Amino acid sequence: SGAPDKIVTTRKGQSLALKKWLGRVKSRQETFFSRMKGFAVLKNRFRHGKRGSSDKMRRHKHCFESIAVLIAYDLEDHPLFEV
């Protein structure tokens, strides 16, 4: 499951500069996730949609993607930090 060919982790033998860069990347990603968490879109039960679970999933996906767009617009004025 997932995409193991696209996952990068810190390992023995990597240069200190690479490990520091990976640390900044991870921190930046966590900062983005904390902004997503601030909207609490996954905190409560999603109760919208009346045409079955596929309709609810489609609406929930739309909601989640909308929040990602709002955060992307916010990042234009308030960037995370350079990697």
C-alpha positions as protocol buffer text, in pm:
chain_id: "A"
residue {
  index: 1
  type: SER
  ca { x: 0 y: 0 z: 0 }
}
residue {
  index: 2
  type: GLY
  ca { x: 109 y: 359 z: -42 }
}
residue {
  index: 3
  type: ALA
  ca { x: 389 y: 461 z: -274 }
}
residue {
  index: 4
  type: PRO
  ca { x: 715 y: 320 z: -132 }
}
residue {
  index: 5
  type: ASP
  ca { x: 908 y: 439 z: -438 }
}
residue {
  index: 6
  type: LYS
  ca { x: 821 y: 799 z: -341 }
}
residue {
  index: 7
  type: ILE
  ca { x: 894 y: 781 z: 32 }
}
residue {
  index: 8
  type: VAL
  ca { x: 1220 y: 925 z: 161 }
}
residue {
  index: 9
  type: THR
  ca { x: 1338 y: 866 z: 518 }
}
residue {
  index: 10
  type: THR
  ca { x: 1654 y: 955 z: 706 }
}
residue {
  index: 11
  type: ARG
  ca { x: 1901 y: 668 z: 723 }
}
residue {
  index: 12
  type: LYS
  ca { x: 2252 y: 594 z: 833 }
}
residue {
  index: 13
  type: GLY
  ca { x: 2509 y: 703 z: 581 }
}
residue {
  index: 14
  type: GLN
  ca { x: 2320 y: 1011 z: 464 }
}
residue {
  index: 15
  type: SER
  ca { x: 2502 y: 1341 z: 485 }
}
residue {
  index: 16
  type: LEU
  ca { x: 2426 y: 1580 z: 768 }
}
residue {
  index: 17
  type: ALA
  ca { x: 2308 y: 1839 z: 516 }
}
residue {
  index: 18
  type: LEU
  ca { x: 2056 y: 1593 z: 367 }
}
residue {
  index: 19
  type: LYS
  ca { x: 1928 y: 1496 z: 712 }
}
residue {
  index: 20
  type: LYS
  ca { x: 1879 y: 1862 z: 804 }
}
residue {
  index: 21
  type: TRP
  ca { x: 1697 y: 1927 z: 476 }
}
residue {
  index: 22
  type: LEU
  ca { x: 1470 y: 1626 z: 534 }
}
residue {
  index: 23
  type: GLY
  ca { x: 1399 y: 1758 z: 884 }
}
residue {
  index: 24
  type: ARG
  ca { x: 1291 y: 2094 z: 742 }
}
residue {
  index: 25
  type: VAL
  ca { x: 1071 y: 1919 z: 484 }
}
residue {
  index: 26
  type: LYS
  ca { x: 903 y: 1712 z: 756 }
}
residue {
  index: 27
  type: SER
  ca { x: 850 y: 2021 z: 970 }
}
residue {
  index: 28
  type: ARG
  ca { x: 698 y: 2210 z: 679 }
}
residue {
  index: 29
  type: GLN
  ca { x: 462 y: 1921 z: 607 }
}
residue {
  index: 30
  type: GLU
  ca { x: 354 y: 1903 z: 971 }
}
residue {
  index: 31
  type: THR
  ca { x: 288 y: 2278 z: 969 }
}
residue {
  index: 32
  type: PHE
  ca { x: 60 y: 2233 z: 668 }
}
residue {
  index: 33
  type: PHE
  ca { x: -119 y: 1945 z: 840 }
}
residue {
  index: 34
  type: SER
  ca { x: -173 y: 2158 z: 1152 }
}
residue {
  index: 35
  type: ARG
  ca { x: -340 y: 2423 z: 934 }
}
residue {
  index: 36
  type: MET
  ca { x: -566 y: 2152 z: 791 }
}
residue {
  index: 37
  type: LYS
  ca { x: -641 y: 2032 z: 1142 }
}
residue {
  index: 38
  type: GLY
  ca { x: -743 y: 2385 z: 1240 }
}
residue {
  index: 39
  type: PHE
  ca { x: -1051 y: 2353 z: 1020 }
}
residue {
  index: 40
  type: ALA
  ca { x: -1156 y: 2037 z: 1211 }
}
residue {
  index: 41
  type: VAL
  ca { x: -1289 y: 1881 z: 891 }
}
residue {
  index: 42
  type: LEU
  ca { x: -1199 y: 1533 z: 1014 }
}
residue {
  index: 43
  type: LYS
  ca { x: -1282 y: 1587 z: 1381 }
}
residue {
  index: 44
  type: ASN
  ca { x: -1658 y: 1547 z: 1369 }
}
residue {
  index: 45
  type: ARG
  ca { x: -1887 y: 1311 z: 1186 }
}
residue {
  index: 46
  type: PHE
  ca { x: -1966 y: 1435 z: 836 }
}
residue {
  index: 47
  type: ARG
  ca { x: -2348 y: 1454 z: 815 }
}
residue {
  index: 48
  type: HIS
  ca { x: -2402 y: 1608 z: 473 }
}
residue {
  index: 49
  type: GLY
  ca { x: -2541 y: 1427 z: 172 }
}
residue {
  index: 50
  type: LYS
  ca { x: -2862 y: 1231 z: 152 }
}
residue {
  index: 51
  type: ARG
  ca { x: -2809 y: 991 z: -135 }
}
residue {
  index: 52
  type: GLY
  ca { x: -2603 y: 721 z: 31 }
}
residue {
  index: 53
  type: SER
  ca { x: -2242 y: 682 z: 134 }
}
residue {
  index: 54
  type: SER
  ca { x: -2098 y: 753 z: -212 }
}
residue {
  index: 55
  type: ASP
  ca { x: -2268 y: 1094 z: -214 }
}
residue {
  index: 56
  type: LYS
  ca { x: -2137 y: 1166 z: 136 }
}
residue {
  index: 57
  type: MET
  ca { x: -1784 y: 1067 z: 33 }
}
residue {
  index: 58
  type: ARG
  ca { x: -1804 y: 1290 z: -275 }
}
residue {
  index: 59
  type: ARG
  ca { x: -1922 y: 1584 z: -63 }
}
residue {
  index: 60
  type: HIS
  ca { x: -1661 y: 1519 z: 207 }
}
residue {
  index: 61
  type: LYS
  ca { x: -1387 y: 1506 z: -58 }
}
residue {
  index: 62
  type: HIS
  ca { x: -1512 y: 1837 z: -199 }
}
residue {
  index: 63
  type: CYS
  ca { x: -1504 y: 1991 z: 150 }
}
residue {
  index: 64
  type: PHE
  ca { x: -1152 y: 1864 z: 219 }
}
residue {
  index: 65
  type: GLU
  ca { x: -1022 y: 1986 z: -118 }
}
residue {
  index: 66
  type: SER
  ca { x: -1186 y: 2325 z: -64 }
}
residue {
  index: 67
  type: ILE
  ca { x: -999 y: 2366 z: 263 }
}
residue {
  index: 68
  type: ALA
  ca { x: -674 y: 2270 z: 89 }
}
residue {
  index: 69
  type: VAL
  ca { x: -740 y: 2546 z: -166 }
}
residue {
  index: 70
  type: LEU
  ca { x: -809 y: 2799 z: 110 }
}
residue {
  index: 71
  type: ILE
  ca { x: -480 y: 2706 z: 275 }
}
residue {
  index: 72
  type: ALA
  ca { x: -300 y: 2733 z: -60 }
}
residue {
  index: 73
  type: TYR
  ca { x: -435 y: 3087 z: -103 }
}
residue {
  index: 74
  type: ASP
  ca { x: -330 y: 3171 z: 253 }
}
residue {
  index: 75
  type: LEU
  ca { x: 21 y: 3039 z: 183 }
}
residue {
  index: 76
  type: GLU
  ca { x: 62 y: 3298 z: -92 }
}
residue {
  index: 77
  type: ASP
  ca { x: 50 y: 3573 z: 173 }
}
residue {
  index: 78
  type: HIS
  ca { x: 180 y: 3373 z: 470 }
}
residue {
  index: 79
  type: PRO
  ca { x: 428 y: 3114 z: 340 }
}
residue {
  index: 80
  type: LEU
  ca { x: 545 y: 2835 z: 567 }
}
residue {
  index: 81
  type: PHE
  ca { x: 921 y: 2871 z: 534 }
}
residue {
  index: 82
  type: GLU
  ca { x: 1193 y: 2796 z: 286 }
}
residue {
  index: 83
  type: VAL
  ca { x: 1310 y: 2435 z: 265 }
}
